[in-house]
Amino acid sequence: MERTTIDLWVGIFVALGVAALIGLATKVGNLTTSHIGETYNVTANFENIGGLKPRAPVKSAGVVVGRVSDIKFDAATFEAVISIAIDKRYQFPKDTFANIYTAGLLGEQYIGLEAGGDETSLVNNDKITQTQDAIVLEKMISQFLYSKASEAPAETTGANNGSIEKTLDSVVDLNDDSNMPASTETQVDALGASPLK
């Protein structure tokens, strides 16, 4: 009887583990977000999309309004061409901004749409011209390190210049007649009165 109970609990925990893995997989694959109805497609070009993937959510004001349907590389402009499927219930102006954001510090990347003020709305196969690339964490860190490395030699050069100026000041002070000792002045007068002159 005890053996049967143990086997039952083991089976329950295994089933819960499998269910958790399936839920995690669907969450990572963006299969559990809000339902998108009929859509219209627009495109946007980015120089750097970071880790953006197909089926990534497209949000406006934090609400999912569409999905990334396709990602291609344009060999002519060397840019990424993103196809976006937007729910037909949501109409955006033609001057809408498309930005790539990251959910949290290391979360998934998504496209955020910021509506402009144009009275004309985007239609199927239109292009969003105003875009902002993804912020790549590695690039930011490298830029920070390079800026710090370039500041260090400048500070060292400034310190060396200061020490050189102090040395020059001390040399000028030594050559100043006003700082000459009295005994030296007497010797100079004596030489001036010498019959050898």
C-alpha positions in Angstrom: 0.0 0.0 0.0 2.8 2.4 0.9 4.7 1.6 -2.3 1.6 2.4 -4.3 1.2 5.8 -2.6 4.8 6.7 -3.3 4.4 5.8 -6.9 1.3 7.9 -7.1 3.0 11.0 -5.7 6.0 10.5 -8.0 3.6 10.3 -11.0 1.8 13.5 -9.9 5.1 15.4 -9.5 6.3 14.2 -12.9 3.1 15.3 -14.5 3.3 18.7 -12.9 6.9 19.1 -14.1 5.9 18.2 -17.7 3.0 20.7 -17.5 5.4 23.4 -16.2 7.8 22.7 -19.1 5.0 23.0 -21.7 3.8 26.2 -20.1 7.3 27.7 -20.2 7.8 26.6 -23.8 4.6 28.3 -24.9 5.5 31.4 -23.0 8.9 31.7 -24.5 7.4 31.0 -28.0 4.9 33.9 -27.5 2.0 31.5 -27.9 0.0 32.6 -24.9 -0.4 36.3 -25.5 -3.6 38.0 -26.4 -5.6 37.0 -29.5 -4.9 38.8 -32.8 -7.7 38.9 -35.3 -7.5 39.9 -38.9 -4.4 41.9 -39.7 -2.8 44.3 -42.2 0.9 44.2 -42.9 3.4 47.1 -42.7 7.2 47.1 -42.9 9.9 48.9 -41.1 13.7 49.1 -41.7 16.2 48.9 -38.8 20.0 49.1 -38.8 20.2 46.8 -35.8 17.3 44.7 -34.4 19.3 43.1 -31.6 17.7 39.8 -30.5 14.2 40.5 -32.0 12.6 37.3 -33.3 9.6 36.4 -35.5 6.3 36.3 -33.5 7.7 38.9 -31.1 4.9 41.1 -29.8 4.1 44.6 -31.2 2.8 46.9 -28.5 1.4 50.3 -28.2 0.9 51.9 -24.8 1.8 48.5 -23.3 -1.1 46.7 -25.2 -0.3 44.0 -27.8 -1.6 45.2 -31.1 0.2 42.9 -33.5 3.2 40.6 -34.1 6.4 40.4 -36.0 5.5 38.2 -38.9 8.9 38.1 -40.8 12.5 39.3 -40.6 14.6 39.7 -43.7 18.0 41.3 -44.6 18.1 43.9 -47.4 21.5 43.4 -49.2 21.1 46.7 -51.0 20.8 48.9 -47.8 22.4 46.5 -45.3 19.4 46.8 -43.1 16.9 44.5 -41.5 13.4 44.6 -43.0 10.7 43.8 -40.4 7.2 42.8 -41.5 4.6 43.6 -38.9 1.1 42.2 -38.8 -1.2 44.7 -37.0 -4.7 43.9 -35.9 -7.2 45.7 -38.1 -9.0 47.0 -35.0 -6.1 49.4 -34.5 -5.4 52.1 -37.0 -2.1 54.1 -36.7 -1.1 57.3 -38.4 1.5 57.3 -41.2 4.0 59.1 -39.1 4.0 56.5 -36.4 7.4 55.7 -34.7 8.6 52.1 -34.4 11.1 51.5 -31.7 12.7 48.2 -30.5 12.5 47.8 -26.7 13.5 45.2 -24.2 11.1 43.9 -21.6 13.2 44.4 -18.4 17.0 44.3 -18.3 17.5 40.9 -20.0 13.9 40.1 -21.2 12.5 39.6 -24.6 12.6 42.3 -27.2 9.5 43.7 -28.8 8.4 46.6 -31.1 6.7 49.6 -29.6 4.6 51.8 -31.8 4.2 55.5 -30.9 1.4 57.2 -32.8 2.1 60.5 -34.5 -0.2 63.3 -35.5 -0.9 62.5 -39.2 -4.5 62.3 -40.2 -3.8 59.6 -42.8 -3.6 56.1 -41.4 -1.3 53.2 -42.3 -2.8 50.7 -44.8 -1.7 47.3 -46.0 1.8 47.1 -47.4 2.7 50.6 -46.1 6.1 51.4 -44.7 7.0 52.9 -41.3 9.8 55.3 -42.1 10.6 56.6 -38.6 12.4 53.9 -36.6 14.8 53.5 -33.7 17.2 50.6 -33.4 17.5 48.2 -30.5 19.9 49.1 -27.7 22.6 46.5 -27.5 23.9 46.0 -24.0 27.3 44.8 -25.1 27.8 47.9 -27.4 26.9 50.2 -24.5 29.4 48.5 -22.2 32.2 48.7 -24.8 31.5 52.4 -25.4 31.7 53.1 -21.7 35.0 51.2 -21.3 36.5 53.0 -24.3 35.5 56.4 -23.0 37.0 55.6 -19.6 40.2 54.4 -21.3 40.5 57.7 -23.3 40.0 59.8 -20.2 42.9 58.2 -18.2 45.7 59.4 -20.6 44.3 62.9 -20.6 44.3 63.1 -16.8 47.9 61.8 -16.7 49.0 64.4 -19.3 47.4 67.1 -17.3 49.3 66.0 -14.2 52.6 65.9 -16.1 52.0 69.4 -17.5 51.4 70.7 -13.9 54.7 69.3 -12.6 56.5 70.8 -15.6 55.0 74.2 -14.9 56.1 74.0 -11.3 59.7 73.1 -12.3 59.8 76.1 -14.7 58.6 78.4 -12.1 61.3 77.3 -9.7 64.0 77.8 -12.4 62.7 81.3 -13.1 62.8 82.1 -9.3 66.4 81.0 -9.1 67.4 83.3 -12.0 65.6 86.3 -10.6 68.0 89.0 -9.4 65.6 90.1 -6.7 66.0 86.8 -5.0 69.8 86.9 -5.1 71.5 86.6 -1.6 73.2 89.7 -0.1 76.6 88.1 -0.1 76.4 87.5 -3.9 75.4 91.1 -4.5 78.5 92.3 -2.5 80.8 90.0 -4.6 79.3 91.6 -7.7 80.0 95.1 -6.4 83.5 94.1 -5.5 84.3 92.9 -8.9 82.9 96.1 -10.4 85.3 98.2 -8.3 88.3 96.0 -9.1 91.2 97.7 -11.0 91.2 94.9 -13.5 88.0 96.3 -14.9 
